[in-house]
Amino acid sequence: MDLYIGFDVSLASTAMCGLSEKGKLVKETSAPSEPEDLVKMLNALPGRVVAVGLE
């Protein structure tokens, strides 16, 4: 499944929303704004990330 990811980034934490190619919400979560935590968040998704947007 192809996934489209939106990140809302702040200094302390990053919120993430993942949508399927059909626009269905797959996952909504947040994590500390540290590279390791963001990679763990993406690796836990059930599919292939094809696009990322930042806000």
FENFEN-V90700 format. One record per helix or strand. SS is the DSSP state (@ for helix, = for strand). FROM is the first residue (numbers start at 1). TO is the last residue. If there is no record, write none. Layout:
SS:FROM:TO + SS:FROM:TO
This chain:
=:2:9 + =:13:20 + =:25:32 + @:35:43 + =:48:54
